[in-house]
């Protein structure tokens, strides 16, 4: 997986170089893709992976990078929080596989933001933690663990 994430990081850094040449700013979609790949790599190898420094250097020229990151985190966190509404969790066709996958991608982004030395607003982290607490019994139930819903 590390090689795949490195490839994705390289592709995203190439795209950022193109944006810089064109005097354009990255948006939340650029942030999403880069943070997801970087965070997955950091989760595998640690925050001292050389890609962290490469990304820091690559985003320095952009005035709106932190805004793009903040917008992406806000949307991703909100999706998670709203997705674990108890009214939906009890539906027989609720897509727990998607929920788990999306939560893993969110975690990767959060880890990348931390590795890059950026801050995630505490209220977002608190809302995500509360959503995790709400959904955990349902996930334990799906895994057949005791203490489930």
N, C-alpha and C positions, 0 to 999 in steps of 0.2 A: 504493500500500500504506500510505503514511503516514496517509492519511485514514481508512482502515479501522482501523488501530491506534489512532488518536486516538479514534475512535468506541468501540472496545472499552475503552479506558482510561476514557473518560467513563462508560460503562455500569458498569464495575467500581467507579469512585469513587462513583457513585450508590448502588450496593449497599453499599459500606462506610459511607456516611452513614446508610443505613437500619439497619445493624447497630449503629452507634454510638447512634442514637436508641433502639434496643431494648435497649441495654446488653449487647449480645452481642459476642463476639470472632470475628474471622475465622479460618478454618481453612485447611488447605493448599490446598484447591480454590480459595479466593479468591486466595491467593497465586499459585497456578499461572497462573490466567487473567490476573491483573494483571501479573505479572512477564513473561509471554510477550509480551503486547502492548507493554509498556513496553520490553522488551529489543529487540524487533524495530524499534521506533521509534528507539531509541538506535543500533542498528546502521546504520540508514539516515541518521540526522541528527546523531548525536553526543550525548555526555552532557550537553551544555548545552541540550538540548531543554527547553522550559518544563514539559513534563509530568513531568519528573523531580522538580522542586520541588513540583509539585502532589501527586504521590504521596507524597513525604516528609511533607508537611503532613497529608495525609489519613490516614496510618497512625499519626501521633503519638499519638492518644488510646488506641490499642490496646496493652494490656500484653502480649498474646500474639502480636503481629505477627511478631516475630523468630522465635518458636517455629514459627509456621505456615510461614514461609519456610524455616527449617532442615529441617522435616519434608518439605516439597515437594522441596527440593534433594536430600535424602538418597534419597528414593524415585526421583526422576528419574535421578539418577546411578547408582543401583543397577540400574535397568531397563537403562540403556545398558551398564553393565559386564557384567551377566549375559546380555544379548542378543548380545554378540559372542563368546560361548563358541565355540571352534573346532569343537566337535562339531556346532553348528548351522550355522555359516558354510558348511560343505561340503555341506549338504543342497541338492538341486536346487530346492526350493521355498522357500528362505530369502527372506524379504521385505526385500531391500536398500532398496527404495524407502521402506518404513516406517522402517527404520533411519536412513536419511539425514534423513528428515523429523523424526523424533523427536530426532535429534542437533541439528538446527537449532533446534528449540524449546528443547532443553536449553541450547544456547549463548545463546539470547535471555534465558533466565532468569538464567544466570550473569552476563551483561552487565548486566542490570537490577539485580541484587544489588550488583554493583560500583558502578554509577552511583548507587545509593541510599546508598552508604557502608557497606554491611553486608559482613561477612566470610563467605567460603565456606571451610569447613575444608580445610586443605591436603591431608589424606588423601583427601578426595573428589576434589579436583582431580587428584591423582596417579593415582587409580584410573581416572578418566575418560581422562586422557592415555594411560595404558597400554592401555586398551580401544581408543582411537583408533589406537594403533600396531598393535594386533593386526588391526584390520579394514582398515586402509589398503591393504594389498596386494590384498585382495579387491575393494575399490572401484576401485583402479587397473585391475585385471583387467576389471571391468565397463565401464570407460571405454576399454579397449583401450590403456592406456598401458604403456610398457616398465617392467620391474622388478616386474611383477605376480606374483601368487601362482603 
